[in-house]
Structure formats: C-alpha cells, structure tokens
C-alpha cells in the first residue's frame, strides 16, 4: 500500500482526506486525486481532456456530489471566477465590435483610452485577448495597462488627477 499524506502510515484505496485548499483528496489505484475530479471522470467514463476543469456549482470545495459538479472549459472557468459572472463569447464579441471605433486605430493610446480598457476589463467582463482584438493592440499591452505598468494615473499634490 502507498503511504498516506505527509508520509504517514499506508492507507487503503478509497481513503479520503481534506487538503489545505479545502478540497477533498481520494486515494485511487493511480495515487491521490482530487475527489471532485475523480467523481466527474467516473461519471463521464473518461479522464478530463486538457483545457477541461471541474467546477463546484455552489463553490463549496468539499461538496463533491455529482449534481454539484460541472464540466467546464478552463477559459469559461477563468471568466466565471475572474469577474463573478459569466459573459457568453457572443456577448463579448458584440461588445468588442460595438466599441471598436472608440479608440483610434493609430495604436497611440491616450489616458482616456487606457481608462476605457480598464473599465472594459474590470466591469465589462471582457477578457484581455478580446479587448486586444477589439482595440487592435497586443494582449501584452492590455495586460500592462490593466496592471498599471503603463498609462498610470498620476495624482498631483492636491489629489487631482493629471
């Protein structure tokens, strides 16, 4: 038998323990595995593909009932947890097309353009690559703007924005 967590005494297959992130792990023939992934893979009759993830609908990490687990693409899962809501790809594309003309295509951005990009990212539920496509600049430039590495809002001594 394989040893348990933290190199403790050997444990039988099917044994469970809670790990640090609040997830439950289960001992399988292949070793320790997150229980929610094991439950979903057993239900599907296959292993998860690259780019697929297992999502807890109620966001309770130890509730591994099959009715609480949803198969999602990693990109969908990132959007869900990144913004707190899911925006369909169709909606993101519509927003991107509607806003394409709001920023000059010369690629020389103004402070207002950078503010617009941050607003779209933080409040519009649009991903950085989608914003980059709609604006016509690289995802890296979008990332730098969102992280305030470029186009920082400078504050004067009297707390007015420059």
Secondary structure, DSSP 8 states (H G I E B T S, - for coil): --B-GGG-SB--TT-EEE-TTS-EEEEETTEEEEHHHHHHHHHHTS---TTEEEEETT--TT---GGGEEEEEHHHHHHHHHHSS---HHHHHHHHHHTGGGS-TTS---HHHHHHHHHHHHHS---HHHHHHHHTS-HHHHHHHHTTSSS---B-TTS-B-
